Amino acid sequence: MAEWPANHLLISLGIGAIVLGLGYAFGRWQRSRREAELSSRFENDAAILKLVVEHAHEGLVLQDLYGRIEWSNPAYSRLTGYTAEEIRGRRPQEFVLTPENELPAETIESFKFDLNDIHSGYKELILNRRKNGEQFWNQLTFAVVDGDTPENTRMITLCQDVTSQVEHVKALEEARNKLKYQAEHDDLTGVANRTGLAAYLEEQLSKPENGSGKIGVVHIDLDHFKDINDSHGHIAGDAVLRHAANVLKTSLEGRGLVARIGGDEFIGIVADPEDQGRMEVLGNKILEGLAQPVSFENQPLRAAGSVGLVLADAAKTSASELIHRADIALYAAKRSGRNRLSWYTDALGAAHRQKRTILAKLDRDLENDNLTLLMEPQFDIERQQIVGYEVSTRWLHPNEGLIDPVQMLSQQEDSKRIAKVERFALRNGFAQVRRLREASNIPFKMCVNLTEASFKCSRMQDKLLQLAREAKFEPADIVIELDEKIIRFDEQQGLVGQVEKLSANGFQVGLDEFGGGHGGAGQLLHMKADVMKVSKGLIAGLEHETNKRQLVQSVIKLAAQFGLKVVAVGVDQPQQLDLLKDFGCTLIQGELISRPLSPDEAEIHMRGFALPDAAQ
């Protein structure tokens, strides 16, 4: 080894990076020698320093201003695999760079340290290669040793193998990235989830305005997706969801983000859309893609969709407002017939705000029981007396007056509200019919119309039995009426199953609005009913139309064959009553008997009612 440049290293002792780098080695040496041996063997600082650098764990290199190596310690040889003799007079760039980072010979030859950039304590992390080809991460710390002239300036470089630390940091970074990906993506489809959507929207809306300054949103909901899950199972449903995600990704062509935000709901963000026309083309392309069949177990599954479109100024809207508008547009598409697209407009937004205000009032009134119970008498033609009441709920709409609130609500969106409305009719109906029973000593029956919303409620049948017991009603005196259009034969565990349980509990089941055009006689084969209510549409004009008379007569005969009682609804003329009596119908309700009444009006009507002379 050449003469060790102790003077240069002694000068550099004041530089913190070198001192820190050598401290560990010095401490290790110091603990292995007795003080007596140290004082006897070494008599000056240069000798001590020489021992330290030769036993240091970190590599040390002394270079001239042009990067040529003048001296290196044994640790540097262990680090790189090259002996001091092999590298003296060479630049490290000649032998430690990895293949992908190698420099041209002329670049290496012209190298010179830039003292304006490199100062004592300056650090650099670089991927290097040992003599055997193994790669490692080299942490370089530089110390500048000023000479009397720039040419005499030297550079001391501390070299540390930090491969394990770098790999640990990389592993942590990969883990963080993986967790971030999982947190922002949907496991099933691979597209973004709500979290990823929020992050992307925030990023897009915070960008300086460029291009059109617009942002587009496409909100997609699969139509009747529940039917696929119920009929074919969740694995089939998953296949359809993946198909929908792929349709969106393909349609957007990488010009934005696709996110799944709910069970069968997706949102596409279109960054810098060209114009409204292009957005509409995109929406129709998505509809066409969704309509394509998905092959599952050798059978095609079809799930069309509804699309809501929004085009807005990115600088004038928020992420939450964009999603809200898209939601409004989507449900406008669903209400207008599904499998179509709808644009968000200011008028649509205003109508939605008004509806939200109205629903808020309904919610308050439901909370405070601020609704009205109506009672429509049912009349037995043979016994010539009122035998029961159909109870229903009415609500004072801010603009439309007294209405049936269920008619303005959606079975899908407002299921809980509908159930509350129907619970009001049940609870108050039991109380008021019981009051009329006690006042007249007549065991009036009670009829109430329930929708699917009520049957979805937990323990609904148990609660119904409890209400009946508390009001001292036998289940047989209660008729639960179901609109024929909500009975589904393919849902054996659904509503049909609930109907069977009603019968098992002793309740009467009524098929409401029979002949209204939604169902048919086939329902009588699938549902155990006790009562058939002939719709108003068949009764209206019965006295004038021969075809209706024949149809109603056939319906009544059909009911008799199935052992069903028949109630004719909407009877408002004496001639209608006479015809129905001839056809064998014994129960009627309508204007001829009474319009729906308040509980107080119903009691007065009960005490004084008699059929008009013309109807006797």
C-alpha positions as CSV (number, residue, x, y, z in Angstrom):
1,M,0.0,0.0,0.0
2,A,1.3,3.5,-0.8
3,E,2.2,5.9,2.0
4,W,-1.0,6.7,3.9
5,P,-2.0,10.4,3.5
6,A,-2.4,11.1,7.2
7,N,-2.1,14.9,6.8
8,H,-5.2,15.0,4.5
9,L,-7.2,12.9,6.9
10,L,-6.1,14.8,10.0
11,I,-7.2,18.0,8.3
12,S,-10.6,16.4,7.7
13,L,-11.2,15.4,11.4
14,G,-13.2,18.6,11.9
15,I,-15.8,17.4,9.4
16,G,-18.7,15.8,11.2
17,A,-19.7,13.3,8.6
18,I,-16.3,11.6,8.7
19,V,-16.1,11.6,12.4
20,L,-19.5,10.1,12.7
21,G,-18.7,7.5,10.1
22,L,-15.5,6.4,11.9
23,G,-16.9,6.6,15.5
24,Y,-18.3,3.1,15.6
25,A,-15.0,1.6,14.3
26,F,-12.9,3.6,16.8
27,G,-15.2,2.5,19.7
28,R,-14.9,-1.1,18.7
29,W,-11.1,-0.9,18.6
30,Q,-10.9,1.0,21.8
31,R,-12.9,-1.7,23.7
32,S,-10.5,-4.4,22.4
33,R,-7.3,-2.8,23.7
34,R,-6.2,-1.9,27.1
35,E,-5.3,1.7,27.7
36,A,-1.8,0.6,28.7
37,E,-1.2,-1.1,25.4
38,L,-2.6,1.9,23.5
39,S,-0.3,4.4,25.2
40,S,2.7,2.2,24.8
41,R,2.1,1.4,21.1
42,F,0.9,4.7,19.8
43,E,2.3,8.1,20.7
44,N,0.5,10.4,18.3
45,D,-2.8,11.1,16.8
46,A,-1.7,10.1,13.3
47,A,-1.0,6.6,14.4
48,I,-4.4,6.3,16.2
49,L,-6.2,7.6,13.1
50,K,-4.4,5.2,10.8
51,L,-5.5,2.3,13.0
52,V,-9.1,3.6,13.0
53,V,-9.4,4.0,9.2
54,E,-7.8,0.6,8.5
55,H,-10.3,-1.1,10.9
56,A,-13.3,0.9,9.9
57,H,-16.4,-0.9,8.7
58,E,-17.2,1.9,6.2
59,G,-15.1,2.3,3.0
60,L,-13.0,5.4,2.7
61,V,-11.6,6.8,-0.5
62,L,-9.3,9.8,-1.1
63,Q,-9.7,11.3,-4.6
64,D,-8.2,14.2,-6.4
65,L,-10.3,17.0,-7.9
66,Y,-10.8,14.8,-11.1
67,G,-12.1,11.8,-9.2
68,R,-8.9,9.7,-9.5
69,I,-8.4,7.5,-6.5
70,E,-5.2,8.2,-4.5
71,W,-5.9,5.9,-1.6
72,S,-8.6,3.6,-0.2
73,N,-8.9,1.7,3.0
74,P,-9.4,-2.1,3.4
75,A,-13.2,-1.7,4.0
76,Y,-13.6,-0.2,0.5
77,S,-11.9,-3.2,-1.0
78,R,-14.3,-5.5,1.0
79,L,-17.2,-3.3,-0.2
80,T,-16.3,-3.4,-3.9
81,G,-14.2,-6.5,-4.3
82,Y,-11.3,-4.6,-5.8
83,T,-7.9,-4.3,-4.1
84,A,-6.3,-0.9,-3.5
85,E,-3.7,-1.6,-6.2
86,E,-6.5,-2.4,-8.8
87,I,-8.2,0.9,-8.4
88,R,-5.4,3.4,-7.5
89,G,-5.3,6.1,-10.2
90,R,-8.8,5.1,-11.6
91,R,-12.1,6.8,-11.2
92,P,-14.9,4.8,-9.4
93,Q,-17.2,5.5,-12.5
94,E,-14.9,3.1,-14.4
95,F,-15.7,0.0,-12.4
96,V,-18.6,0.4,-9.9
97,L,-21.5,1.6,-12.1
98,T,-24.2,-0.9,-13.0
99,P,-24.7,-1.7,-16.7
100,E,-27.7,0.5,-17.1
101,N,-25.9,3.5,-15.5
102,E,-22.6,3.1,-17.3
103,L,-21.1,6.3,-18.8
104,P,-19.1,6.9,-22.0
105,A,-15.3,6.8,-21.6
106,E,-15.0,10.4,-22.7
107,T,-17.5,11.5,-20.0
108,I,-15.6,9.7,-17.3
109,E,-12.3,11.1,-18.6
110,S,-13.6,14.7,-18.4
111,F,-15.1,14.3,-14.9
112,K,-14.3,16.9,-12.3
113,F,-15.9,17.5,-8.9
114,D,-18.1,20.7,-9.0
115,L,-17.2,22.4,-5.7
116,N,-20.2,24.7,-6.1
117,D,-22.5,21.7,-5.6
118,I,-20.5,19.3,-3.5
119,H,-19.6,20.4,0.1
120,S,-18.7,18.6,3.2
121,G,-21.6,16.5,4.4
122,Y,-23.1,16.2,1.0
123,K,-24.8,12.8,0.5
124,E,-25.7,10.7,-2.5
125,L,-27.3,7.3,-2.8
126,I,-26.3,5.3,-5.9
127,L,-26.7,1.7,-7.1
128,N,-23.3,0.2,-7.6
129,R,-21.8,-3.1,-8.7
130,R,-19.1,-5.2,-7.0
131,K,-16.3,-6.9,-8.9
132,N,-18.3,-10.2,-8.8
133,G,-21.3,-8.5,-10.5
134,E,-23.4,-8.3,-7.3
135,Q,-25.3,-5.0,-7.0
136,F,-25.6,-3.0,-3.8
137,W,-26.8,0.4,-2.7
138,N,-23.9,2.7,-1.8
139,Q,-24.5,5.7,0.5
140,L,-21.8,8.3,-0.3
141,T,-20.9,11.1,2.1
142,F,-18.4,13.6,0.9
143,A,-15.9,15.8,2.7
144,V,-13.9,18.5,0.9
145,V,-10.3,19.0,2.0
146,D,-9.2,22.4,0.7
147,G,-5.7,22.7,-0.7
148,D,-3.5,25.8,-1.2
149,T,-4.8,25.8,-4.8
150,P,-8.0,24.3,-6.3
151,E,-5.9,21.7,-8.0
152,N,-4.6,20.5,-4.7
153,T,-8.1,20.1,-3.3
154,R,-8.9,16.6,-2.3
155,M,-12.2,14.7,-1.7
156,I,-12.7,12.1,1.0
157,T,-15.7,9.9,0.4
158,L,-17.3,7.7,3.0
159,C,-19.0,4.6,1.4
160,Q,-21.6,2.6,3.3
161,D,-23.5,-0.5,2.0
162,V,-27.1,0.4,2.8
163,T,-28.7,-2.3,0.7
164,S,-30.7,-3.8,3.6
165,Q,-32.0,-0.4,4.7
166,V,-33.0,0.5,1.1
167,E,-34.7,-2.8,0.6
168,H,-36.5,-2.4,3.9
169,V,-37.7,1.1,2.8
170,K,-38.7,-0.2,-0.5
171,A,-40.6,-3.1,1.1
172,L,-42.4,-0.5,3.3
173,E,-43.2,1.7,0.3
174,E,-44.5,-1.3,-1.6
175,A,-46.6,-2.3,1.4
176,R,-47.9,1.3,1.7
177,N,-48.7,1.3,-2.0
178,K,-50.5,-2.0,-1.8
179,L,-52.5,-0.9,1.2
180,K,-53.3,2.4,-0.6
181,Y,-54.4,0.4,-3.7
182,Q,-56.6,-1.9,-1.6
183,A,-58.1,1.0,0.2
184,E,-59.0,2.8,-3.0
185,H,-60.1,-0.1,-5.2
186,D,-62.9,-2.6,-5.4
187,D,-61.8,-6.2,-4.8
188,L,-64.3,-7.8,-7.1
189,T,-64.0,-5.6,-10.2
190,G,-60.6,-4.0,-9.8
191,V,-61.9,-0.5,-10.5
192,A,-61.8,2.3,-7.9
193,N,-64.1,2.4,-4.9
194,R,-65.7,5.4,-3.2
195,T,-62.3,6.3,-1.5
196,G,-60.5,6.2,-4.8
197,L,-63.2,8.2,-6.5
198,A,-63.0,10.9,-3.9
199,A,-59.3,11.1,-4.2
200,Y,-59.4,11.3,-8.0
201,L,-62.1,13.9,-8.0
202,E,-60.3,16.1,-5.5
203,E,-57.2,15.9,-7.7
204,Q,-59.1,16.8,-10.9
205,L,-61.0,19.7,-9.4
206,S,-57.9,21.2,-7.8
207,K,-56.0,21.3,-11.1
208,P,-55.4,24.6,-12.8
209,E,-58.0,25.1,-15.6
210,N,-56.9,23.6,-18.8
211,G,-58.5,22.3,-22.0
212,S,-62.3,22.8,-21.9
213,G,-62.3,23.4,-18.1
214,K,-65.2,20.9,-17.9
215,I,-65.6,17.6,-16.1
216,G,-68.0,14.9,-17.0
217,V,-69.7,12.3,-14.8
218,V,-71.5,9.1,-15.9
219,H,-73.6,7.4,-13.2
220,I,-74.7,3.8,-14.1
221,D,-77.1,1.5,-12.3
222,L,-77.8,-2.0,-13.5
223,D,-81.5,-2.5,-14.1
224,H,-83.1,-5.5,-12.2
225,F,-79.7,-6.7,-11.1
226,K,-81.4,-8.3,-8.0
227,D,-83.3,-10.6,-10.3
228,I,-80.0,-12.1,-11.6
229,N,-78.7,-12.7,-8.1
230,D,-82.0,-14.2,-7.0
231,S,-82.4,-16.5,-10.1
232,H,-78.8,-17.5,-10.8
233,G,-76.9,-16.8,-7.6
234,H,-74.3,-14.3,-6.5
235,I,-71.5,-15.9,-8.6
236,A,-73.5,-15.0,-11.7
237,G,-74.1,-11.6,-10.3
238,D,-70.4,-11.1,-9.8
239,A,-69.8,-12.0,-13.4
240,V,-72.3,-9.3,-14.5
241,L,-70.6,-6.7,-12.2
242,R,-67.2,-7.5,-13.7
243,H,-68.7,-7.2,-17.2
244,A,-70.2,-3.8,-16.3
245,A,-66.8,-2.6,-15.0
246,N,-65.1,-3.7,-18.2
247,V,-67.7,-2.0,-20.4
248,L,-67.0,1.3,-18.5
249,K,-63.2,1.0,-18.7
250,T,-63.3,0.2,-22.4
251,S,-65.8,3.0,-23.1
252,L,-63.7,5.7,-21.3
253,E,-60.5,4.6,-23.1
254,G,-58.3,5.7,-20.2
255,R,-59.6,9.3,-20.3
256,G,-60.7,9.3,-16.7
257,L,-61.6,7.0,-13.8
258,V,-64.2,4.2,-13.3
259,A,-65.4,3.5,-9.7
260,R,-67.9,1.1,-8.2
261,I,-69.7,2.9,-5.5
262,G,-72.4,0.5,-4.4
263,G,-73.8,-3.0,-5.1
264,D,-74.6,-2.4,-8.8
265,E,-73.8,1.3,-9.1
266,F,-70.8,2.6,-11.0
267,I,-69.5,6.1,-11.7
268,G,-67.2,7.2,-14.6
269,I,-65.3,10.4,-14.4
270,V,-64.5,11.9,-17.8
271,A,-61.5,14.3,-17.5
272,D,-61.7,17.3,-19.9
273,P,-64.7,16.0,-22.0
274,E,-64.9,17.5,-25.4
275,D,-68.6,18.6,-25.4
276,Q,-72.1,17.5,-24.5
277,G,-72.5,15.6,-27.8
278,R,-69.4,13.4,-27.0
279,M,-70.7,12.7,-23.5
280,E,-74.0,11.5,-25.0
281,V,-72.1,9.3,-27.5
282,L,-70.2,7.8,-24.5
283,G,-73.4,7.2,-22.5
284,N,-75.0,5.4,-25.5
285,K,-71.9,3.3,-26.0
286,I,-72.1,2.2,-22.3
287,L,-75.7,1.3,-22.7
288,E,-75.0,-0.8,-25.8
289,G,-72.1,-2.5,-23.9
290,L,-74.2,-3.3,-20.9
291,A,-76.9,-4.8,-23.0
292,Q,-74.5,-7.4,-24.4
293,P,-75.1,-10.9,-22.9
294,V,-72.7,-12.3,-20.3
295,S,-72.0,-16.0,-20.7
296,F,-72.3,-17.8,-17.4
297,E,-72.4,-21.6,-17.2
298,N,-73.2,-21.8,-20.9
299,Q,-76.2,-19.5,-20.6
300,P,-76.5,-15.8,-21.5
301,L,-77.2,-13.3,-18.7
302,R,-78.5,-9.9,-19.7
303,A,-78.4,-6.8,-17.4
304,A,-79.3,-3.5,-19.1
305,G,-78.5,-0.3,-17.3
306,S,-79.7,3.2,-16.7
307,V,-77.3,6.2,-17.2
308,G,-77.3,9.6,-15.7
309,L,-75.0,12.3,-17.3
310,V,-73.5,15.5,-15.9
311,L,-71.3,18.1,-17.6
312,A,-70.1,20.9,-15.4
313,D,-67.4,23.6,-15.0
314,A,-64.7,22.0,-12.9
315,A,-63.8,25.3,-11.3
316,K,-67.4,26.0,-10.2
317,T,-68.5,22.8,-8.6
318,S,-67.5,20.4,-5.8
319,A,-67.0,16.7,-5.8
320,S,-70.1,16.1,-3.6
321,E,-72.3,18.3,-5.9
322,L,-71.1,16.5,-9.0
323,I,-72.1,13.1,-7.5
324,H,-75.4,14.5,-6.3
325,R,-76.3,15.8,-9.7
326,A,-75.3,12.5,-11.3
327,D,-77.5,10.7,-8.8
328,I,-80.5,12.9,-9.7
329,A,-79.9,12.3,-13.4
330,L,-79.6,8.6,-12.9
331,Y,-82.9,8.3,-11.1
332,A,-84.6,10.4,-13.7
333,A,-83.5,7.8,-16.3
334,K,-84.8,5.0,-14.1
335,R,-88.1,6.7,-13.6
336,S,-88.6,7.3,-17.3
337,G,-88.4,3.6,-18.1
338,R,-84.9,2.3,-17.5
339,N,-82.3,1.2,-20.1
340,R,-81.8,4.8,-21.2
341,L,-79.9,7.9,-20.3
342,S,-80.9,11.2,-18.8
343,W,-79.1,14.5,-18.4
344,Y,-78.9,16.6,-15.3
345,T,-80.6,20.0,-15.8
346,D,-81.2,22.9,-13.5
347,A,-85.0,22.2,-13.7
348,L,-84.4,18.6,-12.7
349,G,-82.3,19.8,-9.8
350,A,-85.0,22.2,-8.7
351,A,-87.6,19.5,-8.8
352,H,-85.4,17.3,-6.7
353,R,-84.8,20.0,-4.1
354,Q,-88.6,20.5,-3.9
355,K,-89.1,16.7,-3.5
356,R,-86.5,16.6,-0.8
357,T,-88.3,19.4,1.1
358,I,-91.6,17.6,0.8
359,L,-90.1,14.3,2.0
360,A,-88.6,16.1,4.9
361,K,-92.0,17.3,5.9
362,L,-93.4,13.8,5.5
363,D,-90.7,12.4,7.7
364,R,-91.5,15.0,10.4
365,D,-95.2,14.1,10.2
366,L,-94.5,10.4,10.4
367,E,-92.4,11.0,13.5
368,N,-95.2,13.0,15.1
369,D,-98.1,10.8,13.9
370,N,-99.4,13.8,12.0
371,L,-101.3,11.8,9.4
372,T,-105.0,11.0,8.8
373,L,-106.7,7.7,8.9
374,L,-109.6,7.1,6.5
375,M,-112.1,4.3,6.8
376,E,-114.2,3.0,3.9
377,P,-117.2,0.9,4.8
378,Q,-117.8,-2.5,3.2
379,F,-121.4,-3.5,2.8
380,D,-122.9,-7.0,2.7
381,I,-125.7,-7.0,0.1
382,E,-127.5,-10.1,1.6
383,R,-127.3,-9.0,5.2
384,Q,-128.0,-5.3,4.3
385,Q,-125.4,-4.0,6.7
386,I,-121.9,-2.7,7.1
387,V,-119.6,-5.6,7.9
388,G,-116.1,-4.1,7.8
389,Y,-113.8,-1.2,7.0
390,E,-110.9,-0.8,4.7
391,V,-108.4,1.5,6.5
392,S,-105.9,3.7,4.7
393,T,-103.5,6.5,5.4
394,R,-103.7,10.0,4.0
395,W,-101.2,12.9,4.3
396,L,-101.6,16.6,3.9
397,H,-99.3,17.4,1.0
398,P,-98.0,21.0,1.0
399,N,-99.2,21.6,-2.6
400,E,-101.7,18.8,-3.5
401,G,-103.8,18.5,-0.3
402,L,-104.8,15.2,1.2
403,I,-103.1,12.4,-0.7
404,D,-102.1,8.7,-0.3
405,P,-98.4,9.2,0.5
406,V,-97.5,5.7,-0.8
407,Q,-98.5,6.8,-4.3
408,M,-95.7,9.5,-4.4
409,L,-93.1,7.2,-3.0
410,S,-90.8,4.7,-4.7
411,Q,-90.8,1.1,-3.5
412,Q,-87.0,0.9,-4.0
413,E,-85.9,4.4,-2.7
414,D,-88.5,4.9,0.0
415,S,-89.2,1.5,1.3
416,K,-88.7,2.5,4.9
417,R,-91.1,5.5,4.6
418,I,-93.7,3.3,3.0
419,A,-93.5,0.8,5.8
420,K,-94.0,3.6,8.3
421,V,-97.1,4.8,6.5
422,E,-98.5,1.3,6.5
423,R,-97.7,0.8,10.2
424,F,-99.7,4.0,10.9
425,A,-102.7,2.5,9.0
426,L,-102.4,-0.8,10.9
427,R,-101.9,0.7,14.4
428,N,-104.7,3.4,14.1
429,G,-107.0,1.2,12.1
430,F,-107.0,-1.5,14.8
431,A,-107.8,1.2,17.4
432,Q,-110.6,2.8,15.4
433,V,-112.3,-0.3,14.2
434,R,-112.2,-1.7,17.7
435,R,-113.9,1.5,18.9
436,L,-116.7,1.0,16.3
437,R,-117.0,-2.6,17.4
438,E,-117.5,-1.7,21.0
439,A,-119.9,1.1,20.1
440,S,-122.1,-1.1,17.9
441,N,-121.5,-4.6,19.3
442,I,-120.9,-5.7,15.7
443,P,-117.6,-7.7,15.0
444,F,-116.5,-5.5,12.0
445,K,-113.7,-6.9,9.9
446,M,-110.7,-4.7,9.1
447,C,-109.0,-4.6,5.7
448,V,-105.7,-3.0,5.0
449,N,-103.5,-2.8,2.0
450,L,-99.8,-3.6,2.5
451,T,-96.9,-3.5,0.1
452,E,-93.7,-5.4,-0.2
453,A,-92.1,-2.7,2.0
454,S,-93.9,-3.9,5.1
455,F,-93.0,-7.5,4.5
456,K,-89.3,-6.6,4.4
457,C,-89.5,-5.4,8.0
458,S,-88.0,-7.6,10.6
459,R,-90.5,-9.8,12.5
460,M,-93.4,-8.2,10.6
461,Q,-95.8,-11.1,11.1
462,D,-95.1,-11.3,14.8
463,K,-95.8,-7.6,15.2
464,L,-99.0,-8.0,13.2
465,L,-100.2,-10.8,15.5
466,Q,-99.3,-8.7,18.6
467,L,-101.3,-5.7,17.3
468,A,-104.3,-8.0,16.6
469,R,-104.1,-9.5,20.2
470,E,-103.9,-6.0,21.8
471,A,-107.0,-4.9,19.8
472,K,-108.8,-8.1,20.6
473,F,-109.1,-9.2,17.0
474,E,-109.1,-12.7,15.7
475,P,-106.6,-13.0,12.8
476,A,-109.6,-14.3,10.7
477,D,-111.2,-10.9,11.1
478,I,-108.3,-9.1,9.4
479,V,-107.8,-9.1,5.6
480,I,-104.3,-8.2,4.4
481,E,-104.8,-6.9,0.8
482,L,-102.0,-7.2,-1.7
483,D,-101.9,-5.4,-5.0
484,E,-101.8,-8.1,-7.7
485,K,-98.9,-6.4,-9.6
486,I,-96.4,-7.0,-6.7
487,I,-97.0,-10.8,-6.5
488,R,-94.0,-12.6,-8.0
489,F,-94.3,-16.3,-8.6
490,D,-90.5,-16.8,-9.1
491,E,-89.6,-15.6,-5.6
492,Q,-90.7,-18.6,-3.5
493,Q,-88.9,-17.3,-0.5
494,G,-90.1,-13.7,-1.1
495,L,-93.6,-12.3,-1.0
496,V,-95.3,-15.5,-1.9
497,G,-93.6,-17.1,1.2
498,Q,-94.8,-14.2,3.3
499,V,-98.4,-14.7,2.0
500,E,-98.3,-18.4,3.0
501,K,-97.2,-17.4,6.5
502,L,-100.1,-15.0,6.8
503,S,-102.5,-17.8,6.0
504,A,-100.7,-20.1,8.4
505,N,-101.2,-17.4,11.2
506,G,-104.9,-17.3,10.4
507,F,-105.1,-14.0,8.6
508,Q,-107.3,-13.5,5.5
509,V,-105.4,-12.7,2.3
510,G,-107.0,-10.5,-0.3
511,L,-105.9,-10.0,-3.9
512,D,-106.5,-6.3,-4.5
513,E,-107.2,-4.6,-7.8
514,F,-108.0,-7.9,-9.6
515,G,-108.6,-7.1,-13.3
516,G,-106.5,-3.9,-13.1
517,G,-104.3,-5.1,-15.9
518,H,-101.2,-6.1,-13.9
519,G,-101.7,-9.7,-13.1
520,G,-104.1,-12.4,-14.1
521,A,-106.0,-15.5,-13.2
522,G,-102.7,-17.4,-13.1
523,Q,-102.0,-15.8,-9.8
524,L,-104.8,-17.7,-8.2
525,L,-102.9,-20.9,-8.9
526,H,-99.8,-19.7,-7.1
527,M,-101.1,-17.7,-4.2
528,K,-103.4,-18.9,-1.4
529,A,-106.0,-16.1,-1.3
530,D,-109.3,-15.8,0.6
531,V,-110.7,-12.6,-0.9
532,M,-110.7,-11.2,-4.4
533,K,-111.3,-7.4,-4.9
534,V,-112.6,-6.6,-8.4
535,S,-110.9,-3.3,-9.5
536,K,-112.8,0.0,-10.0
537,G,-111.9,-0.1,-13.7
538,L,-114.1,-3.1,-14.2
539,I,-117.0,-1.8,-12.2
540,A,-117.0,1.7,-13.8
541,G,-119.7,1.7,-16.6
542,L,-120.8,-1.8,-15.7
543,E,-124.4,-0.8,-16.2
544,H,-123.8,0.4,-19.7
545,E,-121.2,-1.9,-21.2
546,T,-122.1,-5.5,-22.2
547,N,-118.5,-6.6,-22.5
548,K,-117.8,-5.5,-18.9
549,R,-120.8,-7.2,-17.6
550,Q,-119.8,-10.5,-19.2
551,L,-116.2,-10.1,-17.9
552,V,-117.2,-9.2,-14.3
553,Q,-119.7,-12.1,-14.3
554,S,-116.9,-14.4,-15.4
555,V,-114.5,-13.1,-12.7
556,I,-117.1,-13.7,-10.0
557,K,-117.7,-17.2,-11.2
558,L,-113.9,-17.9,-11.3
559,A,-113.6,-16.6,-7.8
560,A,-116.4,-19.0,-6.6
561,Q,-114.6,-21.9,-8.3
562,F,-111.5,-21.1,-6.1
563,G,-113.6,-20.6,-3.0
564,L,-112.9,-16.8,-2.8
565,K,-115.2,-14.1,-1.5
566,V,-115.6,-11.3,-3.9
567,V,-115.6,-7.6,-3.0
568,A,-116.6,-5.1,-5.8
569,V,-114.8,-1.8,-5.4
570,G,-116.0,1.5,-6.8
571,V,-119.7,0.8,-6.7
572,D,-121.4,4.2,-7.0
573,Q,-124.7,3.4,-8.9
574,P,-127.8,1.4,-7.8
575,Q,-127.8,-0.3,-11.1
576,Q,-124.3,-1.6,-10.5
577,L,-125.4,-3.0,-7.2
578,D,-128.3,-4.8,-8.8
579,L,-126.1,-6.4,-11.4
580,L,-123.5,-7.5,-8.9
581,K,-126.2,-9.0,-6.8
582,D,-127.5,-11.0,-9.8
583,F,-123.9,-12.2,-10.5
584,G,-123.5,-13.5,-7.0
585,C,-121.3,-10.8,-5.5
586,T,-122.2,-10.1,-1.9
587,L,-119.7,-7.5,-0.7
588,I,-119.3,-4.0,-2.1
589,Q,-117.7,-0.7,-1.3
590,G,-117.8,2.6,-3.1
591,E,-119.7,6.0,-3.2
592,L,-123.0,4.2,-3.1
593,I,-122.2,3.1,0.5
594,S,-119.8,6.0,1.4
595,R,-116.7,7.7,0.4
596,P,-113.7,7.1,2.8
597,L,-114.4,8.7,6.1
598,S,-112.6,10.0,9.1
599,P,-113.0,7.9,12.3
600,D,-115.6,10.3,13.7
601,E,-117.5,10.4,10.4
602,A,-117.4,6.6,10.2
603,E,-119.1,6.3,13.6
604,I,-121.9,8.8,12.6
605,H,-122.3,7.0,9.3
606,M,-122.4,3.6,11.0
607,R,-125.2,4.6,13.3
608,G,-127.4,6.1,10.6
609,F,-126.7,4.4,7.3
610,A,-129.3,2.9,5.1
611,L,-129.2,2.1,1.4
612,P,-130.9,4.7,-0.9
613,D,-134.4,3.7,-1.9
614,A,-133.3,3.2,-5.5
615,A,-130.8,0.5,-4.3
616,Q,-133.2,-1.4,-2.1
